[in-house]
Amino acid sequence: MGCGVRIMCWFIFQEIEMLESGILAWGMPGGWEWIIILVIALLVFGSRLPSLARGMGKSLSEFKKGIKEGTEESRQESEDRK
C-alpha cells in the first residue's frame, strides 16, 4: 500500500472516530471526499465485489420467486373457499 493511501486511510479513520464521539469537526464528507472513500473501498473490497453482487442477485431472485409462490398459494386458497 502506498504512502498516500495510508495517509488517506488515517484521515478517514480519524473522521470516523470524531463522528462516533459526536464531534463533527469537519462535517459530512463532500464530493471529492466521497470519491476518495469509494476508491479506497474499491481497493480494499474490489476482489469480493463480483461474488457479493452475484449473491445479492441470487437472493433477490429467490425473494421474488417466494413472493410469487406465496401469492399463487393465497389465490388458490381463496378459490378453494369459494
Biopython code that builds the backbone (N, CA, C, O; Angstrom):
import numpy as np
from Bio.PDB.StructureBuilder import StructureBuilder

atoms = [
    (1, "MET", "N", (0.852, -1.166, 0.000)),
    (1, "MET", "CA", (0.000, 0.000, 0.000)),
    (1, "MET", "C", (0.901, 1.233, 0.000)),
    (1, "MET", "O", (1.870, 1.295, 0.757)),
    (2, "GLY", "N", (0.587, 2.201, -0.838)),
    (2, "GLY", "CA", (1.398, 3.395, -0.934)),
    (2, "GLY", "C", (1.213, 4.329, 0.249)),
    (2, "GLY", "O", (0.261, 4.208, 1.021)),
    (3, "CYS", "N", (2.141, 5.256, 0.370)),
    (3, "CYS", "CA", (2.116, 6.212, 1.482)),
    (3, "CYS", "C", (0.875, 7.097, 1.412)),
    (3, "CYS", "O", (0.274, 7.406, 2.442)),
    (4, "GLY", "N", (0.491, 7.503, 0.212)),
    (4, "GLY", "CA", (-0.684, 8.363, 0.059)),
    (4, "GLY", "C", (-1.966, 7.682, 0.500)),
    (4, "GLY", "O", (-2.832, 8.301, 1.118)),
    (5, "VAL", "N", (-2.081, 6.387, 0.171)),
    (5, "VAL", "CA", (-3.277, 5.637, 0.562)),
    (5, "VAL", "C", (-3.324, 5.494, 2.072)),
    (5, "VAL", "O", (-4.394, 5.602, 2.671)),
    (6, "ARG", "N", (-2.174, 5.250, 2.697)),
    (6, "ARG", "CA", (-2.126, 5.132, 4.157)),
    (6, "ARG", "C", (-2.540, 6.438, 4.825)),
    (6, "ARG", "O", (-3.248, 6.428, 5.832)),
    (7, "ILE", "N", (-2.101, 7.552, 4.270)),
    (7, "ILE", "CA", (-2.465, 8.853, 4.843)),
    (7, "ILE", "C", (-3.964, 9.086, 4.705)),
    (7, "ILE", "O", (-4.608, 9.559, 5.641)),
    (8, "MET", "N", (-4.533, 8.750, 3.519)),
    (8, "MET", "CA", (-5.971, 8.919, 3.333)),
    (8, "MET", "C", (-6.746, 8.025, 4.300)),
    (8, "MET", "O", (-7.746, 8.451, 4.879)),
    (9, "CYS", "N", (-6.282, 6.780, 4.474)),
    (9, "CYS", "CA", (-6.949, 5.879, 5.417)),
    (9, "CYS", "C", (-6.897, 6.449, 6.823)),
    (9, "CYS", "O", (-7.877, 6.369, 7.564)),
    (10, "TRP", "N", (-5.767, 7.021, 7.192)),
    (10, "TRP", "CA", (-5.624, 7.598, 8.519)),
    (10, "TRP", "C", (-6.619, 8.733, 8.718)),
    (10, "TRP", "O", (-7.270, 8.817, 9.759)),
    (11, "PHE", "N", (-6.739, 9.612, 7.715)),
    (11, "PHE", "CA", (-7.696, 10.714, 7.815)),
    (11, "PHE", "C", (-9.125, 10.201, 7.914)),
    (11, "PHE", "O", (-9.925, 10.737, 8.681)),
    (12, "ILE", "N", (-9.451, 9.166, 7.143)),
    (12, "ILE", "CA", (-10.805, 8.608, 7.185)),
    (12, "ILE", "C", (-11.089, 8.017, 8.555)),
    (12, "ILE", "O", (-12.168, 8.227, 9.110)),
    (13, "PHE", "N", (-10.126, 7.277, 9.110)),
    (13, "PHE", "CA", (-10.339, 6.695, 10.437)),
    (13, "PHE", "C", (-10.462, 7.771, 11.500)),
    (13, "PHE", "O", (-11.239, 7.618, 12.442)),
    (14, "GLN", "N", (-9.716, 8.850, 11.369)),
    (14, "GLN", "CA", (-9.838, 9.949, 12.314)),
    (14, "GLN", "C", (-11.221, 10.578, 12.236)),
    (14, "GLN", "O", (-11.815, 10.913, 13.262)),
    (15, "GLU", "N", (-11.733, 10.738, 11.024)),
    (15, "GLU", "CA", (-13.063, 11.329, 10.851)),
    (15, "GLU", "C", (-14.135, 10.408, 11.424)),
    (15, "GLU", "O", (-15.095, 10.876, 12.036)),
    (16, "ILE", "N", (-13.976, 9.111, 11.227)),
    (16, "ILE", "CA", (-14.939, 8.154, 11.782)),
    (16, "ILE", "C", (-14.923, 8.216, 13.301)),
    (16, "ILE", "O", (-15.981, 8.183, 13.930)),
    (17, "GLU", "N", (-13.744, 8.305, 13.900)),
    (17, "GLU", "CA", (-13.655, 8.409, 15.356)),
    (17, "GLU", "C", (-14.351, 9.666, 15.857)),
    (17, "GLU", "O", (-15.031, 9.636, 16.883)),
    (18, "MET", "N", (-14.182, 10.765, 15.141)),
    (18, "MET", "CA", (-14.840, 12.005, 15.544)),
    (18, "MET", "C", (-16.357, 11.891, 15.428)),
    (18, "MET", "O", (-17.090, 12.380, 16.288)),
    (19, "LEU", "N", (-16.828, 11.236, 14.350)),
    (19, "LEU", "CA", (-18.265, 11.062, 14.191)),
    (19, "LEU", "C", (-18.829, 10.164, 15.279)),
    (19, "LEU", "O", (-19.925, 10.408, 15.785)),
    (20, "GLU", "N", (-18.082, 9.121, 15.642)),
    (20, "GLU", "CA", (-18.548, 8.218, 16.689)),
    (20, "GLU", "C", (-18.595, 8.908, 18.047)),
    (20, "GLU", "O", (-19.468, 8.615, 18.865)),
    (21, "SER", "N", (-17.660, 9.821, 18.289)),
    (21, "SER", "CA", (-17.640, 10.506, 19.573)),
    (21, "SER", "C", (-18.612, 11.690, 19.601)),
    (21, "SER", "O", (-18.775, 12.326, 20.642)),
    (22, "GLY", "N", (-19.253, 11.990, 18.482)),
    (22, "GLY", "CA", (-20.241, 13.053, 18.442)),
    (22, "GLY", "C", (-19.658, 14.411, 18.088)),
    (22, "GLY", "O", (-20.386, 15.404, 18.076)),
    (23, "ILE", "N", (-18.371, 14.479, 17.803)),
    (23, "ILE", "CA", (-17.739, 15.752, 17.448)),
    (23, "ILE", "C", (-17.663, 15.830, 15.928)),
    (23, "ILE", "O", (-16.945, 15.051, 15.301)),
    (24, "LEU", "N", (-18.382, 16.746, 15.345)),
    (24, "LEU", "CA", (-18.358, 16.919, 13.890)),
    (24, "LEU", "C", (-17.444, 18.082, 13.532)),
    (24, "LEU", "O", (-17.908, 19.156, 13.150)),
    (25, "ALA", "N", (-16.162, 17.859, 13.656)),
    (25, "ALA", "CA", (-15.203, 18.927, 13.388)),
    (25, "ALA", "C", (-15.169, 19.286, 11.906)),
    (25, "ALA", "O", (-15.047, 20.460, 11.557)),
    (26, "TRP", "N", (-15.275, 18.289, 11.034)),
    (26, "TRP", "CA", (-15.185, 18.555, 9.601)),
    (26, "TRP", "C", (-16.535, 18.475, 8.914)),
    (26, "TRP", "O", (-16.631, 18.808, 7.733)),
    (27, "GLY", "N", (-17.548, 18.060, 9.581)),
    (27, "GLY", "CA", (-18.864, 17.918, 8.963)),
    (27, "GLY", "C", (-18.941, 16.677, 8.097)),
    (27, "GLY", "O", (-18.070, 15.809, 8.163)),
    (28, "MET", "N", (-19.968, 16.594, 7.296)),
    (28, "MET", "CA", (-20.142, 15.447, 6.412)),
    (28, "MET", "C", (-19.184, 15.555, 5.236)),
    (28, "MET", "O", (-18.849, 16.657, 4.801)),
    (29, "PRO", "N", (-18.733, 14.389, 4.711)),
    (29, "PRO", "CA", (-17.815, 14.423, 3.564)),
    (29, "PRO", "C", (-18.464, 15.063, 2.346)),
    (29, "PRO", "O", (-19.657, 14.890, 2.096)),
    (30, "GLY", "N", (-17.670, 15.795, 1.603)),
    (30, "GLY", "CA", (-18.139, 16.431, 0.378)),
    (30, "GLY", "C", (-17.940, 15.528, -0.822)),
    (30, "GLY", "O", (-17.704, 14.331, -0.665)),
    (31, "GLY", "N", (-18.033, 16.086, -2.014)),
    (31, "GLY", "CA", (-17.945, 15.314, -3.249)),
    (31, "GLY", "C", (-16.640, 14.568, -3.431)),
    (31, "GLY", "O", (-16.647, 13.356, -3.646)),
    (32, "TRP", "N", (-15.512, 15.273, -3.349)),
    (32, "TRP", "CA", (-14.210, 14.637, -3.532)),
    (32, "TRP", "C", (-13.915, 13.644, -2.424)),
    (32, "TRP", "O", (-13.289, 12.612, -2.665)),
    (33, "GLU", "N", (-14.353, 13.941, -1.227)),
    (33, "GLU", "CA", (-14.110, 13.024, -0.117)),
    (33, "GLU", "C", (-14.853, 11.715, -0.320)),
    (33, "GLU", "O", (-14.323, 10.650, -0.003)),
    (34, "TRP", "N", (-16.084, 11.777, -0.847)),
    (34, "TRP", "CA", (-16.823, 10.549, -1.137)),
    (34, "TRP", "C", (-16.132, 9.746, -2.225)),
    (34, "TRP", "O", (-16.091, 8.517, -2.168)),
    (35, "ILE", "N", (-15.587, 10.446, -3.222)),
    (35, "ILE", "CA", (-14.866, 9.755, -4.299)),
    (35, "ILE", "C", (-13.650, 9.030, -3.733)),
    (35, "ILE", "O", (-13.387, 7.883, -4.097)),
    (36, "ILE", "N", (-12.911, 9.684, -2.850)),
    (36, "ILE", "CA", (-11.743, 9.056, -2.226)),
    (36, "ILE", "C", (-12.168, 7.846, -1.399)),
    (36, "ILE", "O", (-11.513, 6.804, -1.439)),
    (37, "ILE", "N", (-13.258, 7.981, -0.653)),
    (37, "ILE", "CA", (-13.757, 6.863, 0.151)),
    (37, "ILE", "C", (-14.151, 5.697, -0.748)),
    (37, "ILE", "O", (-13.847, 4.547, -0.433)),
    (38, "LEU", "N", (-14.824, 5.978, -1.866)),
    (38, "LEU", "CA", (-15.217, 4.919, -2.790)),
    (38, "LEU", "C", (-14.014, 4.239, -3.424)),
    (38, "LEU", "O", (-14.008, 3.019, -3.590)),
    (39, "VAL", "N", (-12.989, 5.019, -3.783)),
    (39, "VAL", "CA", (-11.779, 4.438, -4.364)),
    (39, "VAL", "C", (-11.101, 3.513, -3.357)),
    (39, "VAL", "O", (-10.675, 2.414, -3.709)),
    (40, "ILE", "N", (-11.003, 3.953, -2.119)),
    (40, "ILE", "CA", (-10.389, 3.115, -1.086)),
    (40, "ILE", "C", (-11.219, 1.848, -0.870)),
    (40, "ILE", "O", (-10.662, 0.760, -0.723)),
    (41, "ALA", "N", (-12.539, 1.984, -0.850)),
    (41, "ALA", "CA", (-13.404, 0.813, -0.682)),
    (41, "ALA", "C", (-13.224, -0.162, -1.849)),
    (41, "ALA", "O", (-13.211, -1.377, -1.647)),
    (42, "LEU", "N", (-13.086, 0.368, -3.068)),
    (42, "LEU", "CA", (-12.859, -0.496, -4.224)),
    (42, "LEU", "C", (-11.509, -1.197, -4.134)),
    (42, "LEU", "O", (-11.390, -2.365, -4.503)),
    (43, "LEU", "N", (-10.501, -0.498, -3.651)),
    (43, "LEU", "CA", (-9.182, -1.119, -3.491)),
    (43, "LEU", "C", (-9.223, -2.232, -2.445)),
    (43, "LEU", "O", (-8.604, -3.281, -2.620)),
    (44, "VAL", "N", (-9.945, -1.998, -1.374)),
    (44, "VAL", "CA", (-9.990, -2.981, -0.285)),
    (44, "VAL", "C", (-10.908, -4.150, -0.627)),
    (44, "VAL", "O", (-10.535, -5.306, -0.431)),
    (45, "PHE", "N", (-12.120, -3.856, -1.141)),
    (45, "PHE", "CA", (-13.116, -4.896, -1.370)),
    (45, "PHE", "C", (-13.303, -5.248, -2.840)),
    (45, "PHE", "O", (-14.225, -5.992, -3.173)),
    (46, "GLY", "N", (-12.463, -4.739, -3.722)),
    (46, "GLY", "CA", (-12.644, -4.927, -5.165)),
    (46, "GLY", "C", (-12.727, -6.361, -5.615)),
    (46, "GLY", "O", (-13.532, -6.687, -6.488)),
    (47, "SER", "N", (-11.908, -7.237, -5.036)),
    (47, "SER", "CA", (-11.913, -8.629, -5.478)),
    (47, "SER", "C", (-13.160, -9.368, -5.015)),
    (47, "SER", "O", (-13.523, -10.386, -5.605)),
    (48, "ARG", "N", (-13.819, -8.881, -3.977)),
    (48, "ARG", "CA", (-15.006, -9.559, -3.443)),
    (48, "ARG", "C", (-16.306, -9.028, -4.045)),
    (48, "ARG", "O", (-17.357, -9.641, -3.855)),
    (49, "LEU", "N", (-16.264, -7.924, -4.754)),
    (49, "LEU", "CA", (-17.496, -7.317, -5.265)),
    (49, "LEU", "C", (-18.260, -8.197, -6.249)),
    (49, "LEU", "O", (-19.484, -8.269, -6.142)),
    (50, "PRO", "N", (-17.607, -8.879, -7.213)),
    (50, "PRO", "CA", (-18.387, -9.726, -8.129)),
    (50, "PRO", "C", (-19.147, -10.842, -7.408)),
    (50, "PRO", "O", (-20.309, -11.101, -7.719)),
    (51, "SER", "N", (-18.500, -11.497, -6.457)),
    (51, "SER", "CA", (-19.190, -12.569, -5.738)),
    (51, "SER", "C", (-20.301, -12.007, -4.854)),
    (51, "SER", "O", (-21.345, -12.638, -4.687)),
    (52, "LEU", "N", (-20.077, -10.832, -4.294)),
    (52, "LEU", "CA", (-21.114, -10.186, -3.486)),
    (52, "LEU", "C", (-22.324, -9.828, -4.343)),
    (52, "LEU", "O", (-23.462, -10.067, -3.939)),
    (53, "ALA", "N", (-22.088, -9.258, -5.518)),
    (53, "ALA", "CA", (-23.176, -8.895, -6.423)),
    (53, "ALA", "C", (-23.926, -10.140, -6.907)),
    (53, "ALA", "O", (-25.151, -10.130, -7.023)),
    (54, "ARG", "N", (-23.173, -11.216, -7.189)),
    (54, "ARG", "CA", (-23.798, -12.458, -7.621)),
    (54, "ARG", "C", (-24.701, -13.016, -6.512)),
    (54, "ARG", "O", (-25.816, -13.463, -6.780)),
    (55, "GLY", "N", (-24.219, -12.987, -5.291)),
    (55, "GLY", "CA", (-25.009, -13.468, -4.164)),
    (55, "GLY", "C", (-26.259, -12.631, -3.946)),
    (55, "GLY", "O", (-27.328, -13.165, -3.649)),
    (56, "MET", "N", (-26.124, -11.312, -4.093)),
    (56, "MET", "CA", (-27.294, -10.439, -3.936)),
    (56, "MET", "C", (-28.307, -10.693, -5.040)),
    (56, "MET", "O", (-29.512, -10.665, -4.790)),
    (57, "GLY", "N", (-27.836, -10.941, -6.260)),
    (57, "GLY", "CA", (-28.741, -11.236, -7.375)),
    (57, "GLY", "C", (-29.510, -12.527, -7.141)),
    (57, "GLY", "O", (-30.713, -12.593, -7.393)),
    (58, "LYS", "N", (-28.810, -13.559, -6.656)),
    (58, "LYS", "CA", (-29.482, -14.828, -6.363)),
    (58, "LYS", "C", (-30.500, -14.648, -5.249)),
    (58, "LYS", "O", (-31.599, -15.199, -5.313)),
    (59, "SER", "N", (-30.138, -13.880, -4.226)),
    (59, "SER", "CA", (-31.069, -13.640, -3.120)),
    (59, "SER", "C", (-32.312, -12.917, -3.605)),
    (59, "SER", "O", (-33.426, -13.259, -3.209)),
    (60, "LEU", "N", (-32.129, -11.923, -4.456)),
    (60, "LEU", "CA", (-33.265, -11.165, -4.978)),
    (60, "LEU", "C", (-34.175, -12.054, -5.820)),
    (60, "LEU", "O", (-35.398, -11.969, -5.715)),
    (61, "SER", "N", (-33.578, -12.907, -6.657)),
    (61, "SER", "CA", (-34.411, -13.787, -7.483)),
    (61, "SER", "C", (-35.157, -14.801, -6.610)),
    (61, "SER", "O", (-36.316, -15.110, -6.886)),
    (62, "GLU", "N", (-34.510, -15.324, -5.563)),
    (62, "GLU", "CA", (-35.200, -16.235, -4.646)),
    (62, "GLU", "C", (-36.335, -15.526, -3.908)),
    (62, "GLU", "O", (-37.396, -16.111, -3.691)),
    (63, "PHE", "N", (-36.117, -14.283, -3.527)),
    (63, "PHE", "CA", (-37.146, -13.498, -2.855)),
    (63, "PHE", "C", (-38.357, -13.304, -3.761)),
    (63, "PHE", "O", (-39.498, -13.508, -3.346)),
    (64, "LYS", "N", (-38.092, -12.906, -5.006)),
    (64, "LYS", "CA", (-39.190, -12.709, -5.961)),
    (64, "LYS", "C", (-39.941, -14.016, -6.206)),
    (64, "LYS", "O", (-41.167, -14.027, -6.317)),
    (65, "LYS", "N", (-39.188, -15.119, -6.289)),
    (65, "LYS", "CA", (-39.797, -16.424, -6.500)),
    (65, "LYS", "C", (-40.694, -16.792, -5.308)),
    (65, "LYS", "O", (-41.790, -17.321, -5.493)),
    (66, "GLY", "N", (-40.228, -16.513, -4.100)),
    (66, "GLY", "CA", (-41.025, -16.779, -2.905)),
    (66, "GLY", "C", (-42.282, -15.936, -2.853)),
    (66, "GLY", "O", (-43.346, -16.424, -2.472)),
    (67, "ILE", "N", (-42.167, -14.673, -3.234)),
    (67, "ILE", "CA", (-43.350, -13.787, -3.275)),
    (67, "ILE", "C", (-44.369, -14.316, -4.278)),
    (67, "ILE", "O", (-45.568, -14.339, -4.000)),
    (68, "LYS", "N", (-43.889, -14.738, -5.441)),
    (68, "LYS", "CA", (-44.784, -15.253, -6.480)),
    (68, "LYS", "C", (-45.481, -16.526, -6.002)),
    (68, "LYS", "O", (-46.686, -16.683, -6.199)),
    (69, "GLU", "N", (-44.732, -17.434, -5.374)),
    (69, "GLU", "CA", (-45.331, -18.665, -4.868)),
    (69, "GLU", "C", (-46.345, -18.361, -3.764)),
    (69, "GLU", "O", (-47.398, -18.996, -3.691)),
    (70, "GLY", "N", (-46.025, -17.392, -2.909)),
    (70, "GLY", "CA", (-46.944, -17.023, -1.835)),
    (70, "GLY", "C", (-48.253, -16.465, -2.353)),
    (70, "GLY", "O", (-49.316, -16.787, -1.824)),
    (71, "THR", "N", (-48.190, -15.630, -3.385)),
    (71, "THR", "CA", (-49.424, -15.066, -3.941)),
    (71, "THR", "C", (-50.231, -16.138, -4.658)),
    (71, "THR", "O", (-51.461, -16.119, -4.614)),
    (72, "GLU", "N", (-49.539, -17.092, -5.333)),
    (72, "GLU", "CA", (-50.252, -18.179, -6.001)),
    (72, "GLU", "C", (-50.969, -19.066, -4.982)),
    (72, "GLU", "O", (-52.106, -19.480, -5.209)),
    (73, "GLU", "N", (-50.301, -19.360, -3.855)),
    (73, "GLU", "CA", (-50.910, -20.189, -2.826)),
    (73, "GLU", "C", (-52.129, -19.494, -2.214)),
    (73, "GLU", "O", (-53.164, -20.123, -1.994)),
    (74, "SER", "N", (-52.000, -18.204, -1.944)),
    (74, "SER", "CA", (-53.140, -17.483, -1.357)),
    (74, "SER", "C", (-54.290, -17.388, -2.350)),
    (74, "SER", "O", (-55.456, -17.435, -1.957)),
    (75, "ARG", "N", (-53.971, -17.256, -3.625)),
    (75, "ARG", "CA", (-55.013, -17.207, -4.654)),
    (75, "ARG", "C", (-55.733, -18.552, -4.731)),
    (75, "ARG", "O", (-56.955, -18.598, -4.866)),
    (76, "GLN", "N", (-54.967, -19.657, -4.645)),
    (76, "GLN", "CA", (-55.586, -20.989, -4.699)),
    (76, "GLN", "C", (-56.441, -21.227, -3.463)),
    (76, "GLN", "O", (-57.521, -21.807, -3.568)),
    (77, "GLU", "N", (-55.986, -20.797, -2.311)),
    (77, "GLU", "CA", (-56.776, -20.955, -1.093)),
    (77, "GLU", "C", (-58.077, -20.170, -1.169)),
    (77, "GLU", "O", (-59.120, -20.650, -0.725)),
    (78, "SER", "N", (-58.022, -18.971, -1.726)),
    (78, "SER", "CA", (-59.240, -18.167, -1.834)),
    (78, "SER", "C", (-60.203, -18.796, -2.844)),
    (78, "SER", "O", (-61.417, -18.715, -2.660)),
    (79, "GLU", "N", (-59.687, -19.420, -3.905)),
    (79, "GLU", "CA", (-60.536, -20.083, -4.884)),
    (79, "GLU", "C", (-61.139, -21.351, -4.293)),
    (79, "GLU", "O", (-62.283, -21.687, -4.600)),
    (80, "ASP", "N", (-60.384, -22.067, -3.442)),
    (80, "ASP", "CA", (-60.902, -23.284, -2.805)),
    (80, "ASP", "C", (-62.020, -22.963, -1.826)),
    (80, "ASP", "O", (-62.916, -23.785, -1.635)),
    (81, "ARG", "N", (-61.993, -21.816, -1.213)),
    (81, "ARG", "CA", (-63.023, -21.418, -0.249)),
    (81, "ARG", "C", (-64.338, -21.068, -0.926)),
    (81, "ARG", "O", (-65.394, -21.129, -0.296)),
    (82, "LYS", "N", (-64.285, -20.706, -2.191)),
    (82, "LYS", "CA", (-65.494, -20.285, -2.917)),
    (82, "LYS", "C", (-66.321, -21.438, -3.222)),
    (82, "LYS", "O", (-67.382, -21.294, -3.829)),
]
sb = StructureBuilder()
sb.init_structure("model")
sb.init_model(0)
sb.init_chain("A")
sb.init_seg("    ")
for serial, (resi, resn, name, xyz) in enumerate(atoms, 1):
    if name == "N":
        sb.init_residue(resn, " ", resi, " ")
    sb.init_atom(name, np.array(xyz, "f"), 0.0, 1.0, " ", f" {name:<3s}", serial, name[0])
structure = sb.get_structure()
